[in-house]
Amino acid sequence: MRRALRSRWAPPVLMVTALAIVALVLHAGRLGLSLSGGALSPVGELGEVWREYLAAWHGVAGGASGGAPPALAVLGVLGAPFAPWGGPAAAVALLLLADIPLAGLSAYTAMRRLPVGRSHRAVVAAVYALLPAATTAAVQGRVDVVVVHLLLPLLLAGIVAASGWREVPARWLSLSAVCALGLATVGAFHPLSWLTLLVVAGVVFVVSPGRDRPRARVGSLAVLVLLPAALLSPWLPVLVDEPGLVLRGVTGAAADVPTVGELVVLDPGGPGGTPVGVVVVLAALSAALVRPSVRLWAAAGLVVVGAAGLVATVLDGRSGGAAFAGAPLLFVGAGLLVPLLGLGDQSARTESRPLRQRVAVAAAWAGVLVLAVGVVLGGRGGPLAHQPGEPTEPLAADLAATGRGVLILGDDATATPRLTAGRLPRFGDDAMASSEWMSARLRDWQRQLSDGAREGVVDAVTSAATSGVLFVVLSPGDDGEVLRSVAGDLVEPVAATYDGRTVLRLTAEAGAATLISPEQAQRSVGGLAPDADLLTTPASAAVDAAPPEIGVRVSEGPEGRLLLVAAAYEPGWRATIDGVGHPIVKAWGGQVAVAVPPEPAEVRVRFENGRHDLLLLGQLAAVSFTVLTAVPSLRLARSSRSSAT
């Protein structure tokens, strides 16, 4: 037993075992492979995830064009081995549940080349694994921040090595490719962290004391900067059009904006937060005083870039609310841990340690225990839960059969509701940009349906119906009595969701594509709200088709009819009548529609985005180059793992 404890494997094994126990206690009430709640929407099956990623048009918020977040592709790859157990959903569950021990192992591995004892490395790695910013993100279902938590230590170490801090490695190209793949993975979930790491890489390149092989150093930096952008290329146009997505990542805005006091103690705010991060702050200050070193400059750099990210995330509220502060706090936390490494620096060890250093070491062990207890007590009440059945599952069959949408209202009148067509909300929907017109329309519906005024309710219900909405899921606690009494025959109650929310079905004669009468068409182009009396047969007729490609043969009828499509207009929509190109009409200011001739005709409406297909091909080429280039470095890492310390 004593020999085993003295083994070089003892510190990391004991650390991972202890962290796994902490994770089991923290997630005791949510163990399972089908997690949702908080910021995490249900994750689709393997085929659904890949179809959504490859599509150029998505039935989210009235229609979102452009690339889906590459996080879906990452989950598609990670979820493939788990296909018998849920695929991507199982992969996400394992990331969230095992984040603490995996992050500890990641941090321990990243420090293997530092002149620091194994036991001390294990303590520092455990502290990193238990940072409140990460544990809070996990219990809130924020997969993007968890991915940053897992990869940040390895990427920081890889950037330093690839940039030739002391000397340029012989396999600099393959090492840079591995780092670029990691940077792209982080960027696929949380673009702000990717950009922050690029800033770190630039600073390391400038201040690096190594000056040998300058061409290799420049080439390494070029790979770190350019290759991740190529790997993320299908999503980059979306990020340029919607800069708020850079800050919010794939899991959307924060539920609560943290106070300054919470940020000081590394708490990102919201449910599951805890103030025990003050232990890390105090330990870092104590270590900096006990053993000052040149490493403090690196610590200060990480804290500064993290603080800059905090300013951007907390103060941003222009499009979708302030971003979650967890990822920038991870950079700050990583910077605060750098001074702790100095306490175990073997190259500077003396025969007799001062009393204050011994006290600091003892305090570090006590701090790990305090962190573990604190994150368990604070995080067990987080909103993430094991939910084998989705709350809105009863609606799924009708949505898939009709291609129509479900409108899920927010908690209050100021929230933005969620709208998806043909399916229930899924992971990644929050990272798809909708048109400004449709976003404003959704906010108007939320306000009108929450206020309960008759005119506003009728306008919202009829507008939603013409936009393809079939079901409205009311806010939690709203029994729908007021809305039903005001809307009358325009709505009817159906079975509630599994979590008890009231659901109303819209009774208007409408579909994902609807042929409307000339009278209704005039209202649509004149800026008037839809007339409820004209949303009945024969003035309105639902078409058995759904975007992004619709084909219908219309019969003879009056002049002035419109084929109304449940999609917001964006460049890329095309229409033909009997094979001849026809202009798109904007109904109600922004909805796709086509004027139908009085004689029988074949009408086709489809969405085309050739640029998206080219970007996908470019991404595939970049992935192939990266994997083939990274193979030598991965082989080298495996061969040297047995001798790593």
N, C-alpha and C positions, 0 to 999 in steps of 0.2 A: 504493500500500500504506500509506504513511504517513498519507494522507488518510483511508483507511478506519479505521485505528486510532484516529484522532482523532474519528471519528463518535460521536454520542451513543448509537448502537446497539452500538458495539464492546464496552463492559463487559458488558452482559447477554448478548450473543451469545457472547462468549468464556467467560463463566461457565457458561452452559447447556451449551456444547460440552464444556468440561472436565468438568463434572459428569456429562454423558452418558457420557463415556469411563470415568469412575470406576464408574458403574453397570454398564456393559458388562463391565468387568473383574471387578467384584464378583459379578455373576450369570452369568458365562461358562458355568458348568456347569449352569445351570437355565433357559436361554432357551427359551421356548415359551409357548403359550397355554393350557396345561392343567397348572396347578400345584397341588400339594397337599403335605402333610407338615408336621410340627411342629404348630402350632395351627390350621392350615388344613385343613378337611375339603373333599373335592371339591365343587365348585359345580355345582348342577343346571342343566339346560337351561332355556331361557327360559320355556317353558310350565310346567315343574315349579316354577320359582321363584315364578311368579305364583299357581299353584294352592295352593302351601304358604302363601303370604302371606295369601290370601283365606280360607283354611279356618279354621273355629272350633275344630277338634279336630285334633291332630297325633299320628301314631303314633311318638312319641318317649318313651323311658323309661316304657313302659307306658301312654302316653296323656297328652298335655298339652293342656289347654283354654286358651282365650283367644287373644289376638293373637300372631302371629309377629313377630319383630323387624322394624321398618320398613326395616332394612338390605336385606332381600330386595326390597322395592319399589324402593329406590334402585338396586340391581343390576339389577332388571328394566328400569328406564328406561335406565340406562347400557349395559346389554347388548343392547338392541334393535338399535342400529346394527351390532353385531358378530355378529348372528345367524348369518350364513353361516360364521363362524369360531369358533363356540363360545358366542356370546351372553354371558351373565353371567360365565362362566368366563374368557373372553378379557378382559373388562373388569377383573376382579380381577387377572389376570396383568399387564396393562398398569399398573395402579396400583402393584403391588408392584415390578415391574421398573423403572419410570420414576419411582419416588418421589423419588429424589435430585434429578434435574434439574427435575422439576415443583415440588418444594418450594423449590428455589432461586429459580425464577421467581416463585413465590407470594410469597416473602419480599421479593424485589426490587420487585415491584409494590406490595406493601403499604407500602413506604417511599418511594413516589414523591413524596409531598408534604413530606417532611422536608428541611430545609436541609442535605443531606449530598451530597457529590459522588458521581457515578455509579460511579466506580471503588471508592470506599469502600463504597457500598451493595452492590456486587457481592461484595466480600470478606465482608461481614457475612452476606449472603444465602447464600453458599457455606458458611460455617461453620454456619449454621442447617440447611442441607440435609444436612450431614454429622454432625449430632448423633448420638452412639452410641445414644441411646434409640430413634431412628427407624430407623437401619440395622439394629439388632438385631431390632426388631419386623418389619422387612421379611423378613429371612432366616429368621425363625421363622413366617412366614405370618400375622402378626397384622394383618389388614386394618383393623381398627378403629383401631389406633394410627396406621397409615399415613394414614388419612383425616383424623385429627386433625392430623397433621404437615402435610398439604397445605393445610388450611383455616385453621389457627390464626393465621398472620400476617394474612391477609385479614380474618378475623373481628375480631381485635384492632383493626385499623385502622378497620374498619367500625363497630364499637361506639363508638370515640372520635368518629368523624364524626357518627354518628346521634344521639349523646348531646349534641351541641352543645358540644364542648369549648371552642371559641372563640365560634362563632355557630351557630345552628340552620340547617342547609341548607334551601334553598327547597323541595326535593323530599324533605323529611324522611320522609314516609310511605312513598314508594317505596324509599328507601334503607333504612329500617327493615325493610321487607318482605324485601328482599334479604338483609339480615343475619339475619332470622328464619329464612329458608329455609336459610341456611348453618348456623345453630345447630341446626335440626331435623335436618339431615344428619349433623352431628356426634353429636347425641343418638341417632340411629338406630343408630349403630355403637358409641358409647361414652358412655352417659348421664352418667357422672361428669364428663367434660369439658364437656358441655353445662351442667350445674349450676355448674361452676367458672366458665365464661364468663358465666353469669348473675350470679354474685357480682362478677365484674370489671365488668360493666355497671352494677350497683348502686353500686359504689365510684366509678366514673367519673362517674356522675350526681351523686353527692353532692359530690365534690371538684372538679367542673368549674368553672373560673373564669367561664365564660359564663353569664349570667343573663337573656339576652333571650328573649322568647317562651316563658315558662314552660309554657304549655299545650302547645305543640308538644313541648317537652322531656319532659313527663310522658307525652304520647301516644306518643312514640318509645319510651320505656322500657316502657310498657304493651305495645306491639307486640312488643318483644324478649322480654318475659316470657311473654305469653299465647299468641302465635301459634305458637311452636314446640311448646308443650304441645298445642295443637289438632292440629297436624300429626302428633304422635306419639300421639294419643289411644287408638288401638286397643291399644297396647302398655303404656300407663300402668298399667292394673289389674294386669298381670303384674309390673311393677316394684314396685308397692306390696306385693304379696303376697310377692315374692322380692327384698328389698333387695340381696342379694348380686349380682344381675345388674347393678345400677347400677355397681358397682365393677369387675366382670369384663368387661363389654361382651359382644360377640357371639362372641368367640373363646375364652372360658373362662378358667380359672385359670392361673396361672403354673406352668411346669414346675419351677422352682427359686425359692426365696425369696432375694432378693439380700441380701448383707451390707451393713453400714453403709459399709464401704470402697468397695464397688461403687457405692452410691448417691452417695457424695461425688464420684466421678468420672463421674457421669451414666450409669452402666452399669446397665440394668434387670435384669441377671442372665440366666442360661440360656445355651444354645448360641448362638454368634455374637456374644457380648458382647466388649467391648474396653475397656481402661482409658484410652484416649487422650482421653477427655473431660476429663481433668485439664488439657489444653491450654486448653480453654474457660474453666475455672475460674480458672486463673492469668492468662489474658488479661483476663478481666473484672475481677479484682482490680487488675491493673496499670493498666487503663484508668480505673478509678474513682479511683485515686491520681493519675494524670497529669492527667486532665481532669474533676474533680468538677463536677457540675451538678445542676439540679433533676430531671433525668431519672432520677437514682438512686432517687428515691422510687417511680417507676413500676417500676424494676427490682426494688426491694425488695418491692413489692406482688405482682408475678408470682412471685417466688421464694417468698413466704410462702404464696400460695394453692397453688402447686405442692407445697410441703412438706406442707401440710395434706392434700392428696390422697395423698401418699406415706404418711403416717401411716395413713390409712384403708385403703389398698390392701395395704400390707405386713403390717399387724397383723391384718387380717381373715382368718379361716380357719374361720368357723363353717359355711359352706355351700359346699362345693366347693373349698376351699383358698384361699390368698391370691391376690389379683388381680395381674395383670402391672403392673409399675410404670412402663411406658414412657410412657403419656400424662401422668401428673403430672410426670415428668422433662422432658417437652417444655415445660411451663410454666416449670419452673425454668430450663431452657436458654434459653428466649426471654428470661426476665428477665436472665440473665447476659450476653446479647448487647446489651442496651440501653446499658450503659456504653461499649461499643465504638463506638456511633454518635457519641458525643461527640468521638472522635478525628478524625472527618471533618466536624464541624459547621462549615459555611462561614460561618455568621453570627458565629462566635466566632474565626475564623481570624486569625492575626497574621502580620506580615511575616516574622518569624524564629521558626521552631519550635524549642523547647528540644530538647536532645539526647535527653532521656528520652522525649519524644514520638516522635521519629524512631525510636528503638529500639523503642518499642511498636508502631509501624506496621510496621516490618520483622518484628517477632515475629509480628504478625497474619498476614502472608503465609506465614511459615514454619509457623505453626500450621495453616493450611489444608492445606498439604502433608502435615504429620504426621497430621492427621485423615484425609485421603484414604487414605494408606498404612495407617493403623491399622484403619479400617473394612473395607478390602479384606482385610487379613490375618486379621482376626477373623471377618468375616462369610462368607467363602467356604465355611466348614465348617458353615453353618447347615443345619437339617433340611429347609427348603423345597426341593422338587425338581420337575422337569418329569416328569410321569407321565401319558402318554397313556391308559393303562389303569389303572383303580382296582385296588388289591391284592385287594379282595374281589369283583371283577367276576364271577367264576364263580358266585357265589351269587345274583346279581341276578334271573335269570330265575325261579328257584324262589320267591323272595320275592314277586315281582310276581304270579305265578300263584296263590299260596296266600294271600297277605295276611299270612303269618306273619312272625316276627321273627328278627333275628340279634343274638346277644349277643356283644359283643367285650370280652374281659377286659382289665383293666389290667395294668401291668407287675408289680405286687406285690399282696399280699393286702389292703393298706389302700386301694387305688385303687377308684374307682367305675367299673364297666364301663359301656359304652354299649349301649343297646338301641333298635333301630328296627324298625318293623313295615311290611311291604310294600315296603320299599326299603332301600338301603344308607345309611349315615350321610351327611349333607349339611351344607354350610355353613349356619349359623343354628341347628342343633340344640342347641348349648350355651346358647343364649339362650332356650330354652323351658322353662318351669318344670313339673316333674312333681310329683305328690302326695308328701307326706312318707312315706306308707306304702310307695309303690313305690320311693322312693329308698333307704329302709332295706332293702327286700327285695333290691334290686340289690347293695347292699353285703354282705348276708348271702351271696348267691350267690357273689360274688367270693371271700369268705373261705372258704366251704365247698369250693369247687372248687379253691382254691389249697392248702388244708390237705391234701386227699387222704384224709381219714378216710371210711370206707365209709358210715356213717350220714349224715354231712353231705353227701357227694357225691350219694347217692341222693335225699335230700330236695331238694337244689338242682336236680338234673336233672328230677325229676318236677314240682317247682313251676314251673320254667322252661317245661316242656312245657305245663302247664295255663295258663300265661300267654301261650301262643302262640309260644314260641320254637321255631324249626326248626333253626337252626345255632348252634353255639358256636365262636367263634374264640379259641383259647387264647393265653396270654401269649407274647411273643416268646421263643424258646428252649425252650419246653415241647413235647416231642414227643407228649404225650398218652398215653404208655404206662401211666402210673400211673392216670390217670383212666379209661382203657378197661378196665383190669384190675379196677378197683373197681366201675364202673358196669355192666359186663357187656353184656347185650343191650339195655340202655337207650340206648346210643349206638353209632354206627358211623362209621368214618372216611370222609371224602370228599376230593376234590382240595384240596390246600393253596392258600392265597392266593398271589398273584403275588410277594409279598415273603417267602414261605417259612413263614408261620405255619400251624400245624396247625388243621384244621377238623373238628369232629365234628357229625354229624347226629343229632338226637334221634328215636328210633324210636317213641315213644308215639303212640297213636291220639288225636291232638288237632289242633286247628286254631285259626284266629283266632276261631272260635266252635265250641263243643263241647257236645254233649248228653251229660251224665254220669248214671250210675246213682244210685238212691237211696242206696246204701251210700257212694259217693264224695261225694255231696251232704251226707250227715251228717258226714263227716269235714271237709268244707269249712266248714260252719257251726259245727263243734265245735272248730276251731282245730288240728286234726291235719294233718300233712303228707299230700299225696296218696299214695294206695296205688298202687304201680307195677302190681300185678296187675289193678287196676281201670281202667288206661289202655289196655286192649285191647278189641277187638270181642268181644261186643256191649255190654260195660259202658260203653264210651265210643265216641262216633261224631262224627267231624269234620263240620262243616257248611260248605257251600260259600258262605260269606259272610264279610265282614270289617267291623269298625267303621270309621266311626262310625254306619253304618246297616245293620241286619241284619234280614232277613225270611226266615222259615222256616216250613214247615208240618210240624208234628210228628205222628207217627202215634200210634195207641193204645199205651199202655204202662203200666208200674207207677206208682203214685202216689209222689211225692217226687223226681222227676227235676228236674234243673236245666239250663237253657241257660246255659252259661258263656261269657262274652265276654272276649276278651283285651284288657281295658282296666281301668285303675284307676278306681274310682268317684270322681266329682266331681259337684257340683250341675249339673244339665242333662241327665242321663241319664233317658230316659223309656221305658216299656215298655207295650205293649198286647197283649192276647190276644183274638183275634176282634174287634178294634176297641175293646175296653173297657180303660181304664187299669188297669195292674197294678203293684204295688210292686216296686222293685228290691231284690234280696237281695245282701248283701255276702258273697262267698265268701272264705274265708281272711282275713277281716278287712278287705278293701278292694277285692276284684275284683268287677266287675259280673256279676250273674247274675240269672236270672228263674226262678221256680218254674213248671214246666210241668204242666198238668193231665193226668190219665190218658187222657182222650178226645182224639181228633184235634182240633187247633186250629192257628190261624195266629198265630204269635208274631212281634212286631216290636219291635226295640230300636233306639233312635236317640239321638243327642246333639243337643240344641238349645241355642242360645245367641243369643237375639234381641238381647241387649245388644251383642254383637260386631258384628252387622250394622249396628246404629244407629251405632256408633262408626266403622265404615268409611265410612258415608254422611257423617258429620260430618267425617271426615278429607278426603274428596273435596271437600266444600265449602270446607274450609280451604285445600286445595291450589289450588283454582280462584281463590279470593280472593287468595292470596299471589302467584300467577303474574301475574294481571291487574294487581295493585297494583305489582309489581316491574318491570313492563315499562318505564315511563318512566325509572326509574333505570338500567336496563340500556342503554337507548338513549342516555342522557346519557353513560354511561361509554364507549360506542363512539365517540361524536362527539368526546369530549375526549381519546381515547387518543393521537392524533397529537401533541398538545401537552403530554402528561404528561412529567415529567422524573424 
